[in-house]
Amino acid sequence: MRQIIRGWNPTRRRAGSVFLSAAVLFLCITAPERLKAQGVQSPLLSGFNPAGGSRGLQLYNVTGFAGWESVVSPQGGLYLPNGTDVKGDEMMGGSASAGWSGHSERASASIQYTASYIAQVRYSGLNALSHFLGINATRRLSPKWNVGFSASSALSTYNQLLFSPMVLSEVVAVPATFDDLSSAVLAGQFTNDQLASLLTGAPLIESPARTAIFGNRVFASSASASLGYAHSTRLSINFSASASLMQHVHDTHQQDVPQYAYLIPRAIGATAGMGVSYALSPKTHVGVEASSSRGFSTIQDSYTTAANGFIGRTFGRRWFAQVHGGGGFVTNIRTHYASSASTSPVFGGNLGYKTSAHGFLAEYDRTLGQTYGAGAAQMTSISAAWNWWQPGHKWGLNSSYMRQDFSRAAFAKIQGWRASFGLTRQLGGHLVIETAYMYGSYTDASAPLSLYNSAQHAVRLSMMFSPQGRERR
């Protein structure tokens, strides 16, 4: 730990404190009345999706930020040896996002790259650069057939994960109508490009629990493809396939910083599935879904199969809900821990609310998964997001919550959750400022690994400039 403390620089600390104070002062005194309110970003300044923006190659945004976190370590809050005095720290940094997008009557495609750098004031040896690359493409082959493809890769640390947006946060911030959102969630029918790219895109893990398995610096990549067939306005069939990779990354640029042990070096997974949806009426949809996945890691190779039925309904012009239930089972090919092959229930549901000012979406899901390669596990996920922006106003609010619990896996029970709250102000058509609070926590309840846990608070002030301006939300 002496090597970490060696990175402390009092001069940098004073400079960081001055920068943070100046940023806060700027937010308090800047309120130009002449500026037009053109919209508010979703949590953590991430509501912009290139699929819904202007076409061609362009710079999407440049962001600068400063903040504070309650705990600092190579694991972003992971247990450190007794007697080690690791304190909180100020941080500062920036990011830039660029890409290309194209749209036609029958197809759309987009590519986005984002680079982000975080500098610690006290522990400068933990400075980190992160990368994100996302690709989305859709094409309507005929009036009844359509295909889609998406891929994403990210190299990030725990701190950067903590301030990354959650999928539901972006969904509720999309400038969509109630019909757009309800049909996308309930029936998988998309009339909005941004919703399509978010809800069908290749997902990346959002839970802080990943740090308990793969360590602080992680590379994650996934890809998915889909094929949809609309037999009629009521009946539709969808086929999908996806693959993912997650692995620990040893930071060769920080040789003087201790590299903490990780539990699994790499996990690979692949899934194939299909679903059938039928509209009993304009307000009620029913259907069935089935999927099979294969997971590979150093401790287990196995198949997971699940099937369920669902029913969804809209209530008036503001609310919609869906429930689903079924069962699944695990088939082990190779395993290093005792596991049960019995059938397990899978069930869940979601609830949504949408008006011109409010967007709210909550989900609960209990299923079988192999997300972390820690053995086929029963996974419970709870997520919720809310976004408020009144058209014509400059201020906006947003909040989000997510929790994932893994049980019946090799490491007993793993938990991870995080929550955020943000206050956003639009300054003209190109500048947005947000003050955000984040809390992240993860725990491994296994007896020999009970010290793998973290609880971290963080606040951040961000300022983002977008050359193209922001869409109304």
KOLPA-69539 format. One record per residue (C-alpha): x, y, z; residue in three letters. Coordinates in steps of 0.001 Angstrom, whole numbers, padded with zeros to 6 digits, always signed. Example, Ala and Ser with C-alpha at 12.3 -4.5 7.8 and 13.67 -1.06 7.14 Angstrom:
+012300-004500+007800ALA;+013670-001060+007140SER;
***
This chain:
+000000+000000+000000MET;+003015+002299+000381ARG;+003169+002265-003391GLN;-000344+003681-003573ILE;+000317+006334-000946ILE;+003420+007299-002934ARG;+001068+008598-005639GLY;-000255+011290-003279TRP;+000775+014749-004396ASN;-000241+017719-002137PRO;+000131+020171-005009THR;-002256+018160-007169ARG;-004659+017913-004258ARG;-004769+021705-003832ARG;-005199+022177-007585ALA;-008034+019681-007625GLY;-009796+021406-004724SER;-009525+024767-006494VAL;-010912+023254-009712PHE;-013824+021642-007878LEU;-014657+024851-005990SER;-014557+026880-009199ALA;-016837+024414-010946ALA;-019389+024558-008120VAL;-019269+028368-008109LEU;-019847+028442-011873PHE;-022938+026287-011527LEU;-024365+028542-008803CYS;-023930+031857-010612ILE;-024679+030826-014201THR;-028352+031354-015086ALA;-028726+033264-018380PRO;-032416+033939-019023GLU;-032017+034378-022749ARG;-031044+030761-023361LEU;-033591+028381-024860LYS;-034549+025168-023054ALA;-034215+022480-025694GLN;-034194+019434-023440GLY;-032521+017695-020545VAL;-030103+014819-020542GLN;-030759+011486-018971SER;-028731+010543-015858PRO;-025010+011276-016018LEU;-025203+013277-019228LEU;-025786+010262-021425SER;-029200+010641-023000GLY;-027962+011259-026507PHE;-028179+008337-028905ASN;-026600+008792-032363PRO;-029308+006663-033980ALA;-031707+009520-033423GLY;-029381+012386-034301GLY;-028145+014022-037476SER;-026364+011972-040096ARG;-022722+011575-041028GLY;-019430+011654-039150LEU;-019467+014079-036235GLN;-018321+014945-032743LEU;-021265+014235-030433TYR;-020105+015811-027183ASN;-017210+016814-024956VAL;-017594+016580-021182THR;-015557+017815-018243GLY;-016223+016806-014641PHE;-014973+017049-011075ALA;-016101+015207-007974GLY;-015400+013308-004766TRP;-015589+009658-003685GLU;-015667+008231-000178SER;-013238+005317-000698VAL;-010291+004859-003039VAL;-008346+001668-003756SER;-007133-000374-006722PRO;-010467-002203-006508GLN;-012532+000959-006249GLY;-013507+000149-002663GLY;-012569-003552-002370LEU;-011319-004749+001009TYR;-007794-003620+001883LEU;-005479-005140+004534PRO;-006120-004178+008162ASN;-004247-001096+009228GLY;-004194+000429+005766THR;-005275+004050+005892ASP;-006982+004685+002540VAL;-009067+007830+002480LYS;-011553+009412+000149GLY;-010333+011511-002730ASP;-011253+014221-005189GLU;-011291+013378-008867MET;-011470+015208-012164MET;-011463+014251-015786GLY;-013198+014410-019104GLY;-014603+012450-021980SER;-015317+012874-025671ALA;-017750+011015-027887SER;-017718+010828-031681ALA;-019267+008613-034301GLY;-021176+008150-037507TRP;-024841+007517-038232SER;-026874+007006-041364GLY;-030587+006527-041994HIS;-032763+005668-044933SER;-036360+004609-045401GLU;-035481+000930-044895ARG;-032276+000932-042841ALA;-030337+002703-040120SER;-026840+002297-038732ALA;-024640+004014-036179SER;-021153+003750-034699ILE;-020125+005540-031520GLN;-016781+005735-029735TYR;-016259+007335-026325THR;-013006+007851-024434ALA;-013000+008879-020766SER;-010160+009749-018400TYR;-010340+009973-014585ILE;-007523+011567-012579ALA;-007309+011117-008805GLN;-005971+014070-006828VAL;-004586+012250-003756ARG;-003796+008855-005339TYR;-002520+009831-008766SER;-001216+006314-009352GLY;-004817+005186-009908LEU;-005542+007474-012878ASN;-007341+005522-015605ALA;-008397+005790-019250LEU;-011541+003987-020429SER;-012923+003207-023880HIS;-016366+002357-025226PHE;-017359+001334-028751LEU;-020927+000658-029852GLY;-022366-000430-033220ILE;-026051-000705-034149ASN;-027684-001556-037489ALA;-031228-002425-038574THR;-032744-003156-041973ARG;-036246-003906-043177ARG;-035889-006694-045750LEU;-039550-006605-046759SER;-042845-005400-045316PRO;-042799-008472-043040LYS;-039126-009217-042401TRP;-036484-007173-040576ASN;-033001-007843-039219VAL;-030864-006165-036604GLY;-027299-006309-035345PHE;-025515-004666-032436SER;-022138-004956-030758ALA;-020432-003175-027896SER;-017055-003274-026165SER;-015846-001437-023095ALA;-012630-001228-021094LEU;-013355+000415-017754SER;-012655+000556-014024THR;-015040+000406-011087TYR;-015198+004200-010780ASN;-016148+004571-014421GLN;-018785+001838-014097LEU;-020266+003639-011097LEU;-020985+006754-013179PHE;-022017+004995-016381SER;-025733+005182-017274PRO;-028111+002292-016773MET;-030176+001078-019729VAL;-033505+001977-018120LEU;-032190+005497-017434SER;-031612+006025-021125GLU;-034902+004398-022128VAL;-037064+006707-019991VAL;-035175+009764-021296ALA;-035740+009000-024998VAL;-038055+011572-026662PRO;-040746+008982-027405ALA;-044524+008896-027176THR;-046499+006619-024876PHE;-047347+004373-027847ASP;-043670+004164-028844ASP;-042568+003107-025366LEU;-045418+000722-024528SER;-045277-001159-027846SER;-041478-001500-027572ALA;-041587-002883-024012VAL;-044756-005003-024237LEU;-044570-006428-027751ALA;-041036-005775-029009GLY;-042426-003638-031840GLN;-040297-000561-032493PHE;-041335+002704-034123THR;-038495+004691-032505ASN;-034876+004105-033580ASP;-033412+005103-030215GLN;-035644+002709-028290LEU;-034814-000057-030757ALA;-031061+000384-030322SER;-031319+000537-026520LEU;-033704-002385-025977LEU;-032278-004733-028608THR;-028635-003732-028330GLY;-025895-006011-027056ALA;-025918-005448-023270PRO;-022935-004793-021035LEU;-022961-005700-017343ILE;-024112-002796-015173GLU;-023743-004255-011674SER;-020883-003350-009292PRO;-020787-007073-008404ALA;-018550-007621-011421ARG;-015669-006112-009415THR;-015883-008905-006832ALA;-015248-011432-009634ILE;-012999-009813-012241PHE;-011259-007050-010313GLY;-011053-003318-010868ASN;-010154-003067-014554ARG;-012413-005141-016824VAL;-012842-005663-020544PHE;-016388-006553-021595ALA;-017649-007212-025097SER;-020926-008514-026513SER;-022724-008872-029836ALA;-026284-009772-030780SER;-028309-010364-033933ALA;-032076-010598-034421SER;-034515-011584-037132LEU;-038138-010512-036926GLY;-041188-011624-038894TYR;-044543-009812-038751ALA;-047117-012299-040006HIS;-049854-009717-039484SER;-050514-006605-037445THR;-051309-008953-034541ARG;-048849-011830-034821LEU;-045052-011447-034804SER;-042133-013871-034363ILE;-038594-012986-033337ASN;-035337-014978-033406PHE;-032201-013814-031612SER;-028629-014856-030865ALA;-025936-013230-028740SER;-022449-013807-027375ALA;-020436-012114-024641SER;-016944-012004-023167LEU;-015803-010563-019846MET;-012260-010693-018490GLN;-009894-009220-015959HIS;-007298-006787-017359VAL;-003887-006374-015755HIS;-002883-002720-015941ASP;+000677-002825-017302THR;+000919+000984-017146HIS;+000676+001008-013331GLN;+003415-001369-012270GLN;+003933+000523-008988ASP;+000288-000095-007949VAL;-000579-003474-006354PRO;-002688-005711-008604GLN;-005335-007256-006369TYR;-006371-010878-006799ALA;-009392-011669-008966TYR;-011582-014758-008751LEU;-012187-015575-012422ILE;-009891-014427-015254PRO;-012406-014802-018079ARG;-016013-015810-018783ALA;-017628-016472-022173ILE;-021306-017014-022929GLY;-023647-017476-025880ALA;-027449-017480-026084THR;-030055-018286-028724ALA;-033772-017782-028381GLY;-037099-017105-030017MET;-040376-015469-029064GLY;-043919-015254-030401VAL;-046184-012304-029609SER;-049902-011962-030383TYR;-052167-008958-029854ALA;-055505-010022-028393LEU;-056585-006394-028691SER;-054882-003019-029225PRO;-054253-002932-025452LYS;-053380-006559-024633THR;-050457-008676-025857HIS;-049676-012314-025005VAL;-046829-014586-026053GLY;-044197-017175-025261VAL;-040410-017055-025162GLU;-037716-019739-024985ALA;-033917-019548-024847SER;-030861-021722-024340SER;-027401-020521-023349SER;-023924-021992-022922ARG;-021398-020614-020465GLY;-017639-021217-020231PHE;-015264-020308-017398SER;-012453-021889-015393THR;-014906-023391-012897ILE;-017813-024573-015066GLN;-019132-025321-018541ASP;-022900-025727-018691SER;-026132-025210-020623TYR;-029044-023210-019245THR;-032510-023570-020794THR;-035622-021574-019908ALA;-039108-020911-021291ALA;-041956-018684-020145ASN;-045214-017107-021194GLY;-046161-013447-020823PHE;-049123-011080-020910ILE;-048915-007302-021197GLY;-051516-004561-021186ARG;-051793-000794-021405THR;-054021+001082-018972PHE;-055340+004330-020397GLY;-052767+006649-021956ARG;-050183+006674-019175ARG;-049631+003208-017673TRP;-048578-000188-019007PHE;-047526-003447-017331ALA;-046359-006940-018200GLN;-045910-010167-016201VAL;-044223-013418-017232HIS;-043552-016825-015710GLY;-042141-020235-016557GLY;-039262-022546-015669GLY;-035683-023460-016503GLY;-032926-025945-015745PHE;-029139-026317-015902VAL;-027198-029097-017642THR;-023591-029320-016429ASN;-020839-030382-018826ILE;-017964-029696-016429ARG;-018135-028212-012941THR;-015875-027714-009913HIS;-018617-027244-007350TYR;-021701-029101-006170ALA;-024839-027959-007955SER;-028451-029005-008359SER;-029939-030035-011699ALA;-033550-029528-010587SER;-035938-027285-012479THR;-036213-023735-011135SER;-039006-021196-011609PRO;-038383-018085-013692VAL;-040729-015121-013423PHE;-040922-011347-013372GLY;-042655-008274-014675GLY;-042384-004596-015496ASN;-044365-001422-014956LEU;-044165+001764-017009GLY;-045550+005302-016868TYR;-045189+007956-019555LYS;-046399+011548-019946THR;-044972+014599-021700SER;-042929+015445-018579ALA;-042402+012131-016770HIS;-040904+008825-017795GLY;-040809+005897-015356PHE;-039942+002230-015860LEU;-039402-000554-013304ALA;-038471-004225-013850GLU;-038202-007333-011702TYR;-036771-010549-013102ASP;-035819-013883-011547ARG;-034119-016217-013965THR;-031188-018560-014518LEU;-028000-017001-015786GLY;-024233-017363-016176GLN;-023418-013685-016358THR;-020165-013753-014400TYR;-019010-017258-015238GLY;-019305-018077-011529ALA;-021301-021192-012264GLY;-024867-021314-013547ALA;-026761-019259-011001ALA;-030209-018147-010066GLN;-030223-014419-010694MET;-032649-011827-009332THR;-032599-008375-010931SER;-034464-005259-009832ILE;-034197-002032-011830SER;-036043+001269-011863ALA;-035505+004650-013509ALA;-037343+007977-013513TRP;-036763+011062-015634ASN;-038571+014413-015400TRP;-038362+017359-017712TRP;-041223+019779-018304GLN;-041232+021029-021933PRO;-040185+024659-021989GLY;-038254+024437-018709HIS;-034488+024519-018205LYS;-034299+022167-015221TRP;-034635+018398-015059GLY;-034411+015593-012502LEU;-033491+011946-012853ASN;-032907+008948-010639SER;-032170+005253-011090SER;-031681+002073-009088TYR;-030513-001433-009926MET;-029717-004538-007900ARG;-028522-008022-008879GLN;-028361-011023-006555ASP;-026699-014294-007597PHE;-027297-017501-005626SER;-026646-021231-006073ARG;-023316-020399-007760ALA;-019740-021391-006956ALA;-019219-018415-004662PHE;-022408-018862-002611ALA;-024167-015504-002871LYS;-022981-012396-004696ILE;-024848-009102-004451GLN;-024354-005796-006196GLY;-026422-002645-006406TRP;-026152+001022-007221ARG;-028360+004101-007180ALA;-028129+007604-008600SER;-029838+010980-008435PHE;-029160+013893-010765GLY;-030158+017540-011147LEU;-029695+018852-014674THR;-029774+022343-016180ARG;-029837+023243-019855GLN;-027783+026318-020772LEU;-028739+027143-024328GLY;-028855+024676-027143GLY;-025347+023262-026710HIS;-024403+023235-023016LEU;-025714+021032-020193VAL;-024653+020937-016526ILE;-025516+018130-014113GLU;-024901+017509-010430THR;-025124+013785-009654ALA;-024884+011589-006559TYR;-024026+007881-006857MET;-023898+005002-004414TYR;-022447+001611-005276GLY;-022090-001589-003255SER;-021096-005220-003805TYR;-020668-008209-001485THR;-019564-011818-001782ASP;-021187-013749+001045ALA;-018957-016831+000689SER;-017312-017681+003994ALA;-013656-017613+002812PRO;-014269-014520+000657LEU;-016447-012489+003009SER;-013936-009643+002932LEU;-014735-008965-000719TYR;-017158-006108-000219ASN;-017505-002424-000893SER;-019768+000515-000095ALA;-018937+003748-001850GLN;-020513+007208-002098HIS;-019573+009646-004847ALA;-020687+013027-006162VAL;-019819+014620-009462ARG;-020402+017898-011249LEU;-020341+017554-015056SER;-020489+020031-017893MET;-021133+018803-021428MET;-020902+020654-024725PHE;-022585+019254-027831SER;-021873+020933-031188PRO;-025111+019619-032705GLN;-027327+020761-029842GLY;-029710+018596-027884ARG;-033056+017163-028861GLU;-036180+018074-026933ARG;-037153+015501-024334ARG;
***
